[in-house]
Structure formats: C-alpha cells, structure tokens
Amino acid sequence: MAGSAVLSREEISFLEALAKSMCRPRKRRALGQAAPVCTLPAKQPQSERAEELLSLPESSNLAIAACGPRAAGRLLTSVLRSSDDRNEWVNNARIQAIVGSCAKSHASAKSGMRFWRWFAVHILGYEGDVLPPRLDGLLAWSRLFRCHQTFGNYVSYVKLACEIKGACVDVFGHPSLRRAKASIEKRRLFMPRTPTWVSLDVLQKLVTCVLVRPELRELVMLFIASYAFLLRLPSEGIPMAAHSAPEGCQAPVLRVAETCVTLWFPTRKNKLWPTQQVRACWCSRCTLTCPVHVLGAYMRTMPAGTQPFAHIRASQALLSLRELLAELHIPNAAVFRTHDFRRGHAEDLRRGGSRLYEILAAGDWKSGAFLAYLDRVGLERDQVIEAQTGFVDSDEEADGLRDSGD
C-alpha cells in the first residue's frame, strides 16, 4: 500500500527482478526484428516464518515496534531457523530499508527505471549491465528532458535501482550532472503555466450550476470539500469517507457535528501521522459553500464508511472543472487544475488579511512552501504598503511566526 512502510512480497520481488533485468546481458536486435517479451523470473519459495515477518499485518508491526529493537531481534532469531531464512530476510530487509523512504513514489520509480533501461539498450547500445550507469550515458540522457526537475527525479530513480542491486552510486555525485541540470533549465523548453486560483467567488458560480444540472451535485460537493479544507483533490478529496473509514482501508474521514465539520487524515503528503482540520459555519460569508450546512448536510445522509466521490476519476474531475469554467467565461479556463482549489483558498486568506500562521494552519503547511500558491504580485504590493504605512506590528508578527513553528 502507498501509505505503508512495509512492502509486500510481490512488490519486493518485482523491484528485485527489475533491478536484475537491468543488468542482464542483452543483444542488439536487428532492424525490424520484433521486441522480445520481458518476463519476470519465477518466484522462489520462501519460508513461511520469514514470510510472516516480511508481510506482517499492521497490528503485528505495532506489537514488534512496541517491544523494542532487542526484543524484536530475539523474536527474529526464534523464527529464522536456517541460513536460507536469514539470508532471505536480510535481503528483503535491506530492500525495505532503501525503498521504504519513497513508499508513495514506487510507480514513478518503476517508470523511470524502465525508461533508463530502454535508453541504455536502444540508444546507447549497452549489451551488458546497464547499472551502474556511465557518466556519458546520463549526460546524453539529459538531452531528452525539457524540465531539469524531471531529469533530477529520473536520475534519482536510476540511483535507487543501483542501491537495490548494491551497485556503485559514485557517478551520481559527479559535478557534470549538476551542469546538465543547469543546461536543461537554461534551454527554457519548459515554461511554467500561468498561475490560476479558484477563489470563493468562482466556487459560488460553480455551485450555482447544480441548480440547473443536478447530476453535477457530487462533483460540486467534491469541489467544496477541496476548497474548504485546501485538499489535494486526487489523493485526499476523492477517497474521502463519511463518518468512519471503510473497513480495511485508510482514507480521510469527514465527521459532521452541529456547528462544525472535522476532516481526519490518516497521513498527508508531508505528514506521516494522523492530523485533522476543523471548519466552522461560514454562512455569514457565503451560504452556497458553507462546509457545515452544505457539505456537512450532504455527508450527514451517507452511511458510515461511504466514499461518495470514489467513482470520480481525477482526470474526469479536471476535465469537468475546465468545461464548467469555460461555460462561466472564466479567463484561461483551459489551464486550471484541481490543485487550484487549494491555491485559491490560500490566496483568499491572504487577501482577507490572515496572518502567516493562519495560512500555514489552514493548509497544514510546515514551511514557506505555501508562498508558491499565492499571488506573488499582490503579496509584494501588500508588503510594500505595510512597510510604508507601518501597518504591521513587528512584535505581533514575530509572535505569529513563533506560534507557527518556523
């Protein structure tokens, strides 16, 4: 599972097979010859006791964590009785220690590893090991990328494959790779999109669409939730459940009370532990988008554990958002993203005069990364006005910064 630190046996077998296949001797195929079918090696039989340690359910993991490392070690010695069991467990533990740090990026890592293997074989002409990569190969690979950050991510995936295999990773620290990233950036082939925000005013217009198109009710409720709680719609909004989490599934849970709604998160992008966000009634500002009397009233009718938005695909939500914005004649409707609900609420807070720590708390940010969500021109203009008029009390601002943990 994406949120779990312990990998399943199938995931580990796949990563091992992928790393080994990247190092398997390959022959150049003739022009026009059909590409060979890539098959994974058959799974090796594993000890049942080692399997229990490798794929322990969450309750067993907690029991081992609670007993401390020495007691866990004694438990391990009691179930690993042969050298084969020990060797297998050590190898699996080594892989878990490496790939557990990027548990939510395994799909991207696999894609990057496959792309490097393809490039090494079909473009560079590698016939033996493709790991570890040679410096000239990585530099040539960099010419295929428009964004230096994407290239950096793909290089890190290849480095991960080397670590899984146990190959040398010295090449990844070479200064020429930093020059290659700078070269990609200075080619200016990737231009950032124009910043856009779904503000409260725009959200109100989206909600009015439900009055004449009731089939959009679920989608608009998802939009309200994404704005109200500054959600990442694909990973936090769509899986949301009502009242309690579905059995055997970790998902954000919306709990409804008389005067507020609380959204509980098992984990978030940059937080490993459960957190929650509370929203009170804002009917005095906008009755159409109130998280208590609109979203809360909708979710209150749902049975516990229901995921009302689970059938909506992220791509479908994005396309519908752009179509609705175009119908409302919103400028640049084609470049909006579902992330703009999160950006829009943060910008509304800034325009409303919210302090730094209030914006950080609303979006569950821990650093100044939220500045990328705001209107930089408006922010700089407000800062200049405050500096000239002495509007901000420096002691009060310092207290706010301390309260935010920065």
Secondary structure, DSSP 8 states (H G I E B T S, - for coil): -TT-SS--HHHHHHHHHHHHHHTS------TT---------------HHHHHHHT--HHHHHHHHHTHHHHHHHHHHHH--SHHHHHHHHHHHHHHHHHGGGGGGHHHHHHHHHHHHHHHHHTS---S---S--HHHHHHHGGG-S-HHHHHHHHHHHHHHHHHHT---GGGG-HHHHHHHHHHHHHT-----------HHHHHHHHHHHHH-GGGHHHHHHHHHHHHTT--IIIIITT-EESS--TT----EEEE-SSEEEEEES-BTTB-S-EEEEEE--TTT-SSS-IIIIIIHHHHTS-TT--TTTTS-HHHHHHHHHHHHHHTT-TTGGG--TTHHHHHHHHHHHHTT--HHHHHHHHT--SGGGGGGS-HHHHHHHHHHHHHHT-S-HHHHHHHHHHHT-
